[in-house]
Amino acid sequence: MAKVYGIDLGTTYSVISTLDDNGMPEVITNQDEGSDLLASAVYFQDGADPVVGEVAKNQKDIEPERVVEFVKRYIGKPDAPTYEFDGVKYDPITISSLILKRMKAYADAQGHDVKNVVITCPAYFGNEEKAATRQAGIIAGLNVLNIVHEPTAAALNYCVREFKENRKIMVYDLGGGTFDITLFDFSVDDSGKALIDVIKTGGNDRLGGIDWDARMFDYMCQKYAFENGTEVSDMDDELRATIRAQVEQAKKDLSTLEKKSYTIKYDGDRTRIELTRQEYEELTQDLVQQTMDFVHQLLSDVNFTPDNVDVVLLVGGSTLMPMIKNAVEALFPGKVRVEQPNLAVAKGAALSAALEWNERLADIQEKVEKGEEITEEDKEVIGAATDAPVISDAAAQLMIDVPQQVSTVKDKLTRSLGPAVFVSEDSYMIDNLLFIGDEIPAEAESVYGTRVENASEIVVNVYENVSEDRVNKHITPSFDANGDPQYTDPELKVKRIGEVHLQLPPNTPQGSPIRVVFRSSTIGLEVTATNVETGESAKTVIESDVLYSEDDLKKAKNRFEKIQTSGQI
């Protein structure tokens, strides 16, 4: 039986899992640290391999300028920071690839051969963030079968263990740096197979546990300053680092204790400060409320009340804080389940990987039966075999056994997508072709005309947004026809994510038809522009400033093959 893997690439911690011989998900232990988790932190030690994990995280107290954390918040975003260590430049994509390489390394050291994977991402990630996550996997030397939404993975893990009847299930997913709220419709057919259908998703991919940490840090600094009769603004980097080292432990302590005292050692002195759970909850009540506002909005969007929801699953390490469970329980009394907060997503990703793998093998067998051409990618999946009967047999042998109750997962788009087109002489607007809520994979097309005589090429500017209006589809883009920034309704979260160029033959008349096709999956978006009269098509690769081009991606993969990661200094 083939092996596939699920990876929860988290803001603060990451997890890798696979399926055991019974088709049930199991986490691969990080034996370097005796933990199921790997801290998503990278320490670039001088003249040696990058260190990934808890050791790297702890090194931030000593060499903060050489430790990088929380890159998931920036992956695929235009404001992503860049770093340089020992003459090598890094960005959130390549930093993420090092975290993935570390998980692959310690899993392989235990007899695995991690290659075919599903990586998860927040449901509220847009196209560029998902594509960037996939590129991180490619640079790490992985074959990324799919990018799956974290709540969907958690729901799938719940389904395989608990699901017996039709239910409406909400997943409240508060991780280290992101928050998702997703409502699912679970149903079971007569044979016991489950269908998992996403009803609605909301969230904020820049709201998570590190925001609670920041509040705790600020408060501890204020307490320290008060005890010593100083000002927070007077604290130096060493003192701040000493206090910051206590923050995560304090957050964990106050999840089980009502109060706890801490000693801050600095400059030969000791300062004792006391923290209480009540103080901490008062400090962060507005953050809790932000998450609950998303819950209320989602219920309103689908005309649900809390009574319509049967189960609420708490997922993500930050849901271990009592204030979170208390807030959710207050709205959904008796319905809240703590769903393996740190592990559920990775386990569900392993199940999703098996489903995706089996589907690809079934597609190969169908091609053989129909006498269709077997692609090089197909051959790579099943090995080097080229004879059709051999390929079909190999595909059958590579099928992965999954529990009977796991069946179909129907995920939905969380962004609307469309090209920017001229709707009049001077009006440049977005014409959405795909919409929030469309089942993935989704495809739509439209035909437009060239705007001027004798154009040598057209440029299809591609946009995403959160408009759900399928009638009044025209939306003002974030840039005008000249490429200059312009006002856009911030509520629609309009974002230009790339462009596709199509060369035109000489003397192309004005109004010549151009067919534009959008194809979207959880992995990303493909856009094809075709000259209807000549049949010539543009490349389907979206060119984006925050993503690697195909050539640069190959170069990065080759360059990072030489970089090894370590779990120890």
N, C-alpha and C positions, 0 to 999 in steps of 0.2 A: 504494500500500500504506500502510495506517495505521501509525503509530508508537506503540509503548508502551514503558514504561521500568521498569527494576528498580532499586530503591534499597536499599542496605545502610546502614541508619541505625545507625551504630556508637557505642560508648561513647567511643572516642578518635578514630576516623577514620571517615568515611562515603564512599560511592562511589555513582555513578549510571552506569547502562549502558543500552544499547538493542541492537537487532539490526541488523546490516548488511544489505546487499542480498541476501546469500546466506543470511540467516536465522541467522547466527552472532553470538553476543554480543560486543559491544565496549564498552569503557569510554569514557565521555565525559571528556576531560581537563579538569582544573581549570587553565585557562590563566592565571589570576591568579598561580598558584604554580608552574606547569610541572610538575604532579604529577597522578597518577591519583586521589589522595586529597584529601579535605577534612577538616582537623582539626575535630572536633566541639566547638569552643570558640567562645564568643560574648563579645565585648568591647563593653560598653555605653559608648561614648564620650560625653562630656558634650555635649549639644546637637546631635548628629549621628546618622546611621544606625548601627545595630548592625553591628559588623565580625565576620565569621565566617571562621574558618580559622586557618592557621598564625600570621598576624599577631596575631590575637586571643590565641592560645595564648602567644605570646612576650610579649604585653603583661602577662601575669600577674606577671612579675618586677617590673614597674613599678607597676601598679595592681591588685593581686590582688583588691581588694574590688569591682572592676568587671568581672571576668572570671568566666564560669560554664562549668564543664566537667562531664563525667561524668554528665549528667542521665539517661542511659538507665538507670542503676542505680536511679533513683527514680521513673521514669515509671509511673503507675498504682498507686503504692503509698501506703499511709496515712501513712507517715513522710516523704513528699515535701516538700522545702523549698520555700519561696516567696522571691521576690526583688522588690525595687522599685528602679527606676532612673528618675530624673527624673519621678517621679509616676506611672509606669506599673508595674503589678504583673505579674510573670511567674511561671510554674511550669514543671515539666519538660515538660508538654505544649506550652506556647507557646514555650519555648526550643527544643524539638525542631522546631517548625514554622519557626523562623527558620533552622535548619540546612537544612531541606528547601527553603525559599525560596531560600537561597543556591545550592544545587545547581541548582534550576530556572533561576535567573537566569543562571548562567554557561553552562548548556547551551543555553538559549534564545538567548544572545548568539552562539552558534555555528550558528544556523539551525534548532535544534530547537523544538518546541512541546510542552513537557512538561506533560501533563495526566493521562493515564491511566497509573497506576503500580501496581506491586506493591511493598510495603515489607516487608522482612524483620524478624524478631524472634527472639530465642532460643527454641529449642523448649521450654524449661522456663518460659517466660512463662505466667502464668495469664490468665484471661479479662479482668481489668481492665487488665493491662499491654498486652495486645493491642488492646483497645478504645481505650486511651489513645494508643497508637501510631497507630491509624487516625484518631483525632481530631486529632492533630498534622498529619497529611496533609491533612485537610479544612480546617483553619485556614490551611494554607499554600496553599490554592486548588487542591488536587489531587483528582482522582477516584480514590479508592483502590479498585482492583479486588479486591484481596485482601491479606491478611497471611500471609506464608509463613515457615515455620520456616527459620532460617539453614542448618542441616545439610542439609535437604531441597534448598534452593537450590544448595548446593555439590555435592551428589550429582547433581543434574540437569545442572550444568555439566560434571561429569566424564563423565556418560553421553553427552552429545552429542559429546564429543571422543574418548573412549577405549573406550566400552563395546561389547564384542563377544560376550560369553558370560555365562551365568548365574553370578552370584557373590553371596556374602555380603560386604557392604562396611560397614565402620564409619567414621563421621566423628567425629574428635576435633577439636572446635572450641573453641579457647581465644582469645578476643578480648581487648579492652582491659579489659572489665569483667564479662564473663559467660563461663560454660563450659557446653558441651553435649556429650554423648556419645550418638550415635544409631547404631543398627544397621539396615541396610537389606537387603532381599532384592531383588536385581536379576535380572530374567528377560527373555528375548527370545523372541518368538513366531516362527512360521515365516516371517512377512513381514519380520522384522528390527526390528519395533517393540519398544520397551523398556517394561517395567512396573517402576516403582519403588515398593516397598511398605515402609513403616516397620514394623519388628518391635518395637522398644523404644527408649525415650528416657529419659535421665537427665541430671542436671547441677545446676548451682548458678548462679542468675542474679546472684549477688554474689561471684563469684570470677573474677578476670581479671588482665590484665597490670598494672593499677594497684596490685594487691596486691604484686606483685614490685617495682614502683617504690617503694612505701612502705617495704619492707624495705631497698632500696638507699639510700633517703634517710636512714633512721635510722642505717644503718651509716656512711655518709659523715659524718653529724653526729658520731658517736662518734669516728671517725678524726680529724676536725678538732679536736674537743675534746681528745683525747689529745695531739695534736701541739702544742697551745697551752697545755696545763696548765689547762684550764678545764672547766666542766660543760656538758653539753648543755642543761640547764635554764636556763642563763644566756644562751643565744643569743637575739638579738632577731629581729624579723620580717625585717629587711633581710638579715641573714646567712643565715637559713633560706631566703629566696627565692634568694639567690646560690647556695647549695648545691643547692637543688631544680632550678635551671636546668641543672645538670650531669647530673641523674639519668637522663633518657631517653637521652642520648648515651652515658653510661657503660654502660647496659644493651645498647645496640646494639654498642658497641665490644667488650664482653666476649662477644658472640656470635661474634666472628671472631678475637679476640685472647686470649691467655692472661693478660695483665696490661696495665695502662695507668695512667699517672700523670696527675693532674689538679691544676691550680693554682686555689686559691680566693682571689680578691682581695677584701679587706674592710678597711675603715678604714685604708687606706694600706699594709697588710701583704699578703704573699703566703704562703699555706700550701700546700705540696705534699703530696698524699696519693696513695698507690698502692693500686690495687684489683686483685685477681686473680679470674679466673673461678672458681677453686676456692672462694675465700671466698664469692663470690656464690651459688654452687650450694649450699654448705653452709647459708647463711642462708635459702634458700628451698626446701630439700628437702622440708619438710613441706607446702608448697603444691603441689609436684609430686605428692606422695603423695596429697593430697586428690583430685586429678584421677584418679589411677590407682585410688583406692578406688571411684570411680564406675564406672570401666571394669570392675573385677572384679565389682561388684554387678550391673551390667547383664548380664554374661556369666552370672552365677549365676541371675539372674531368668529367663533363657530357656534354661537348661540347656545353655549352650555352653561350649566350651573355646576357647583361642586358635586351636587347629587348625581350628575351624569357620569362622573368619573368613579370607576370601581376600585382602582389601585393606584397609588402614587409611589414610584420607586425613587429613592434617594441614591444618586450616583455621584462619584467624585469625592476625593479625600476631604474637601472642605465641608461636606455635609455631615462630618463627624462632630462639628460644633453643635452643642445642644440648642443654641439659638435658632439654627436652621430647622432642625426637626420640629421644634416647638412652633415656629411660624407656619410651617406647612401643615402640621397636625391641627393647628387652630382652624385652618380653612377646610381640611379634609379629615375630620376626626375619625379615628379607627381605620383609616385606609392607607396609612403610610408604612412602607416597607423600606428598611435599610438594605440596599441591594449590593452587597460586596463592594463598597464604595471605591476602593482602589484597584480592584481586579476585574469587575464586571465587563468593562469596555474591551479589555484585551481578550478576555475569554470569548465574548461575542464576536470579536474580529476573527478569531480562529475558526469559529463556525461559519462566518461569512466567507472566509477564504476557501473553506472546503466546498461550500455551495458554488462559489464562482469557478473553482477548479473543475468540479464535476460538469458544470454547464459548458465550459470550454471543451472538455473532452467529448461531451455529447455532440457538440457542434462539429467536431472533427469527424466523429463516426457518421454523422448525417451527410457530411461532404463526401465521404467514401461511398456511402450507399447511393448517392445521386451522381457519382462520377465527376464531382467538381474538383477543381484544382486544389491541392494541398499547399498551403503557403509555407514559407520558411519559418514563420512564427509558429505555425502548427507543428512543424517537424521539431522545433526546439522544445515544445511542450512535451512531446512524447519520446524524444530522443532523435537519433539520426536516421531512423528507418524511413525508407522511401517507397517500399512496395505497399500498395493499398491494403491488402489483407493484413499484412504485418502491422501497419499503422492502426487499423481498426482493433486488432487484438491488443496492441500495446495500450491503446486508450482505455479499453475495458479493464485491463489489469491495473491501471493507474487510478481508477475511480476510488474515492474515499468514502468509507462508511460513515454516515451521519445518523443521529437518532431519528427514529421514524417520525417523531412529532415536529421535526424541523422541515419546513416546506418553502414557502414563498415570502420574500420580503419586498414590499413595494415602497421604495423611498420616493421623495418628492423634491422638486427644485425649491430652493429657499431664496432664489433671486430670479427676477425677470430679465430677459436678455433680448437684445435687438440691435440692428444697425442704425446709424445716424444717416438720414436721407434728407434731401431737399423736398419740402412740400409746397414751396412756392419760390419765387425768384430770390427772396432774401430770408427765407425761413428754414432753418436747419434743425431738424427734430429727430428724436429717437422713435423708431417704429418697432415696438416689442413684437417678437415672433414667438418667444417662449415665455411662460408666466410662472410665477410662484404657485406651487401646488400641482404643476404638471408632473406626471409620473415619469421617473427616470428609468431607462433612457428616454429622452424626448427629442423630437425632430419637427421642424417646421420650415417653410420656405415662402418666399415672395419674389416677384419679378419687378424690377425697377428699370428706369430708362437712364441712359447717360445724359448728363446735364448740358454739355456743350458739344459743338462740332469738333471733329478731328482730335479728340482727347487721346493722348498716348497711353494713359492708364487710368484706372479708377482706384480709389482707396476706400475700402469699406472700414469705417470706424465702428468698433464693437463696444457696446455699453451694457452694464448691468445696473439694476435698480430694484426698488421694492414696490413698484406700482403693481396693483392687481387689477387694474381697470382694463378689461378686454375690449371695451367699446371706444372710449376716448384714449387711444393708445399713444398719441403723440406727446412726447415729453421733451422739455428743453434739456439738451445735453450740457455737460460741465464745461465744454469748450465750444467756441463758435466755429464757423466754417474756415476761419483763418488760423485756427489752433490757439486762439487767445482765451484765457479763462473768462467765464461769464457766470452770472448769478444762476444758481439752480436751487430749487426747493430742497432744503436739507432733509426734510422728512422723507423724501424719496430716495435718499442715499445713492444718487446717480454717480456712477464711476466709469470712466473710460478704461477698458481692460486690454486694448490692443487694436491692431489693424491688419487687414489683409489686402495685398496689392494684386491687381489683375492687369496685365499688359493688354493693350488693345491694338489691332492692326491699323495701318495707315488709313486715313479717310473714313474712319468710323463716324457715321452720321449721328447727330443729336437724337436722343430718344431710343438708341439701340438697346434692346432688352438684355438685362443682366439678371440672371437668377441667383439669389442668395439663399443658401441653405444653412440653418443652424442645427447642429447635433450636439446635445449635451448629455453627459453621464456624470456619475459621481467623480470620475477621474478628471474631467475637464470639458472644455468646449472646443468643438471643431466648427470652423466656418468655411464654406466653399462658395466662391463667386465664379459663375460660369457665363461666358459670352454665348448667349443662346444661338446666335447665328453662325458662330464658328465652332462651337463646342469646346473651346479652350477654357481651362479652369485655373484658378489661382491655387497656390499651395494652401493647405488647410491649417497650417501652423499659425497660431495667434502670436504676433510679435508684441511683446510687452516689455516695458522698461524694468519691471521688477522680476522678470523671469529670464532664464538662460535661453539663448537661441539653441537650435539643434546642434550647431557646431560647437558652441561654448559648453553645452552640456556634455558632449563627448570629451572635450578637453578637460573639463573639471573631473569627470569620472576617471580618466586616465591619470590625472595628477593626484587624486585622492586615493587611488589604489596603492600608492607608495606610502601613504600615511597610515601608521598603525595606532591603535588606541590602547590605553592601559587603564587598569582599575586601581593602580597603586603608584605612588611617587617613587 
